[in-house]
Amino acid sequence: MARAVTTRRKTLNTLVAWTIGLLIFFPILWIFVLSFKSEGDAILPPLQVLAAPWSLDSYAVVQERSDYLGHFYNSVVLSLGSTVLGLIVAVPAAWAMAFVPGKRTKDVLMWMLSTKMLPAVGVLYPIYLLFIQFGLLDSRLGLTIVLMLINLPIIIWMLYTYFREIPGEILEAARMDGAGLREEILYVLTPMAVPGIASTLLLNVILAWNEAFWTLNLTAAKAAPLTAFIASYSSPEGLFYAKLSAASVMAIAPILIMGWFSQKQLVRGLTFGAVK
């Protein structure tokens, strides 16, 4: 009897999980379908859309009208640049909070996390003025710094959580062997926290790749990433559903592929220290 109840419960949990997964995945699937339809077919009812002929015309038009490779290059530079810069700042900060905590360490961590609740539009105007003053508007350097700063609280929080799982006695032993601060972080702490650092890196790349608010407001052409590439297919006359879907697929495909091949590392890092 107990085994039958357990089996039914597992079956129900599996069905619920698949249902939720399909609901989450459906918008991506529908965008993929629309990207292979003509503009006239893309606005038809769903069943008629599926029955309409498939075509690569939208992809061809997007390639002709836009510099996809230029936008792709900007996305790669901004994502990787902001991630590397963020890790350079976050690793020492997380080390200090994890192994040399002060009375206000938890307050500082909560304050950093609270900055993510601030509406971005609330600080857009002063940042825009600063960008104009320092000549950073529509530049990869300026946008890299902004993306690093907006994701820095999450990076520090994640690294702090991972570092807390590492026994402090190991670092003390390294100090007794003559390791300085630099050697302690680079040669002792970092190798032990590779899964956590890798998952933090992957998550930050995804967040930076998908960032739209700052990329649309602080760039125009030179530093515009793929999020701006997608937005260019909306106009006052309306949305071009097929072309917009094709542009969206081209923009999200690289990050989806990266996430697919790195999912084991990401899960391993997110569960780092969960089981001792």
C-alpha positions in Angstrom: 0.0 0.0 0.0 2.7 2.4 1.0 4.7 1.6 -2.2 1.6 2.2 -4.3 1.1 5.6 -2.7 4.8 6.5 -3.2 4.5 5.5 -6.9 1.4 7.6 -7.4 3.1 10.5 -5.7 6.2 10.2 -7.9 4.0 10.0 -11.0 2.0 13.1 -10.0 5.2 15.0 -9.2 6.6 14.0 -12.6 3.5 15.2 -14.4 3.5 18.5 -12.6 7.1 19.0 -13.3 6.6 18.3 -17.0 3.6 20.6 -17.2 5.5 23.5 -15.6 8.5 22.8 -17.9 6.3 22.8 -21.0 4.5 26.0 -20.0 7.9 27.8 -19.4 9.3 26.4 -22.7 6.2 27.1 -24.9 6.9 30.8 -25.5 10.4 29.9 -26.8 8.9 27.2 -29.0 6.3 29.5 -30.4 8.9 32.2 -31.2 10.8 29.5 -33.0 7.8 28.5 -35.1 6.9 32.1 -36.0 10.4 32.8 -37.1 9.8 30.3 -40.0 6.6 31.9 -41.2 5.8 34.9 -43.4 4.5 38.1 -41.8 1.0 37.4 -43.1 1.0 33.9 -41.7 2.5 34.9 -38.3 -0.7 36.8 -37.3 -3.1 34.0 -38.1 -4.7 31.8 -35.4 -2.4 29.2 -33.9 -3.7 26.2 -35.8 -3.4 28.1 -39.1 0.1 29.3 -38.2 1.2 25.7 -37.8 -0.4 24.7 -41.1 1.2 27.6 -43.0 4.3 26.8 -45.1 7.7 27.1 -43.5 10.2 29.6 -44.9 13.7 31.1 -44.2 12.7 34.4 -45.6 12.6 36.2 -42.2 16.1 35.1 -41.4 17.3 36.2 -44.8 15.8 39.7 -44.3 17.2 40.0 -40.8 20.7 39.1 -42.1 20.4 41.6 -44.9 19.1 44.5 -42.8 21.2 44.1 -39.7 24.8 43.6 -38.7 24.2 40.5 -36.6 27.8 39.6 -36.2 28.6 43.1 -34.9 25.8 42.9 -32.3 26.9 39.3 -31.4 30.5 40.5 -30.9 29.3 43.3 -28.6 27.2 40.8 -26.6 30.2 38.5 -26.1 32.5 41.4 -25.1 30.0 42.9 -22.7 29.0 39.6 -21.1 32.5 38.2 -20.7 34.1 41.6 -19.8 31.5 42.4 -17.1 31.8 38.9 -15.7 35.6 38.9 -15.5 35.7 42.4 -14.0 33.0 41.4 -11.5 34.9 38.4 -10.4 38.1 40.5 -9.9 36.1 42.7 -7.5 33.9 40.1 -6.0 36.4 37.4 -5.0 38.4 39.5 -2.6 35.2 41.1 -1.2 33.5 37.7 -0.7 36.8 36.4 0.9 36.8 39.2 3.4 33.2 38.8 4.3 33.4 35.0 4.6 36.7 34.7 6.5 37.2 38.1 8.2 33.6 39.1 9.0 32.9 42.3 10.9 29.9 43.3 13.0 28.2 44.8 10.0 29.0 42.2 7.5 25.5 40.8 7.3 24.1 44.4 7.1 26.4 45.1 4.2 25.3 42.0 2.4 21.6 42.9 2.9 22.3 46.4 1.7 24.0 45.2 -1.5 21.1 42.8 -2.1 18.6 45.6 -1.5 20.2 47.6 -4.4 18.7 45.0 -6.8 15.3 46.1 -5.7 15.9 49.7 -6.8 14.1 50.5 -10.1 16.7 51.0 -12.7 14.9 54.0 -14.2 15.5 55.8 -10.8 19.2 56.1 -11.5 19.1 56.3 -15.3 19.3 60.1 -15.5 22.4 60.6 -13.3 24.2 57.7 -14.9 23.3 59.0 -18.4 24.8 62.4 -17.4 28.0 60.8 -16.1 28.3 58.8 -19.3 28.0 62.0 -21.4 30.6 63.8 -19.2 33.2 61.0 -19.3 32.5 60.2 -23.0 31.3 56.6 -22.2 27.9 56.9 -24.0 27.5 54.2 -26.7 30.8 52.6 -25.7 31.6 49.0 -24.7 33.7 50.1 -21.8 30.9 52.1 -20.2 28.3 49.4 -20.6 30.7 46.8 -19.3 31.2 48.8 -16.1 27.4 49.2 -15.7 26.6 45.5 -16.3 29.3 44.6 -13.8 27.9 47.0 -11.2 24.3 45.9 -11.5 25.3 42.2 -11.2 28.0 42.6 -8.6 25.6 42.1 -5.5 24.6 38.7 -6.9 28.1 37.7 -7.6 29.3 38.6 -4.1 26.4 36.9 -2.5 27.0 33.7 -4.4 30.7 33.6 -3.8 30.2 34.5 -0.2 27.9 31.5 0.2 30.4 29.2 -1.5 33.4 30.5 0.5 31.5 29.9 3.8 31.4 26.2 3.0 35.3 26.0 2.8 36.9 25.2 6.2 38.8 28.2 7.5 41.4 25.8 8.9 42.7 25.2 5.4 43.5 28.9 4.9 45.1 29.1 8.3 47.3 26.2 7.4 48.3 28.0 4.2 49.2 31.1 6.2 51.3 29.0 8.6 53.2 27.7 5.6 54.0 31.3 4.6 51.2 32.0 2.1 50.4 35.7 1.7 47.0 37.2 0.9 47.5 36.9 -2.8 48.7 33.3 -2.7 45.9 32.4 -0.3 43.2 33.6 -2.6 44.7 32.5 -5.9 46.3 29.2 -5.0 44.2 27.9 -2.1 40.8 29.4 -2.0 40.1 29.7 -5.7 40.9 26.1 -6.7 38.7 24.8 -3.9 35.8 26.9 -5.0 36.0 26.2 -8.7 32.5 24.8 -9.0 31.0 27.8 -7.2 33.0 30.3 -9.2 32.1 28.6 -12.5 28.4 28.6 -11.7 28.7 32.3 -10.7 30.5 33.1 -13.9 27.9 31.3 -16.0 25.0 33.0 -14.3 26.5 36.4 -14.7 27.1 35.8 -18.4 23.5 34.9 -18.8 22.3 38.0 -16.8 24.6 40.3 -18.8 23.6 38.7 -22.1 19.9 39.2 -21.4 20.1 42.7 -20.0 17.9 45.1 -22.0 17.2 48.2 -20.1 20.7 49.6 -19.8 21.8 48.4 -23.3 18.8 50.2 -24.9 19.3 53.4 -23.0 23.1 53.7 -23.0 23.9 52.5 -26.6 22.9 53.5 -30.1 25.0 51.7 -32.7 28.7 51.1 -31.8 28.2 49.1 -28.6 24.7 47.8 -29.2 24.4 44.1 -28.2 21.8 41.6 -29.4 19.1 43.0 -27.1 19.2 46.2 -29.1 19.3 44.0 -32.2 15.9 42.5 -31.2 14.4 45.9 -30.3 15.3 47.2 -33.8 12.5 45.1 -35.3 9.7 47.0 -33.5 8.5 50.2 -35.0 5.7 52.8 -34.6 3.8 51.1 -37.4 3.7 47.9 -35.3 5.6 44.7 -34.6 6.9 42.6 -37.4 6.2 39.3 -35.7 8.1 36.9 -38.1 11.2 39.1 -38.3 11.1 39.9 -34.6 10.8 36.2 -33.9 13.7 35.4 -36.2 15.9 38.1 -34.6 14.9 36.7 -31.1 15.9 33.2 -32.1 19.2 34.4 -33.4 19.8 36.4 -30.2 18.9 33.7 -27.7 20.3 30.7 -29.5 24.0 31.2 -28.4 23.1 31.6 -24.8 20.7 28.6 -24.9 23.4 26.4 -26.5 25.9 27.5 -23.9 23.4 26.8 -21.1 22.7 23.4 -22.5 26.3 22.3 -22.6 27.2 23.8 -19.2 24.1 22.8 -17.3 25.9 20.1 -15.3 28.6 22.5 -14.2 25.9 25.1 -13.4 23.9 22.6 -11.3 27.0 21.4 -9.6 28.0 24.9 -8.7 24.5 25.9 -7.5 24.5 22.8 -5.1 28.1 23.3 -4.1 28.3 22.7 -0.3 24.7 21.6 0.0 25.8 18.0 1.0 28.7 17.4 3.3 
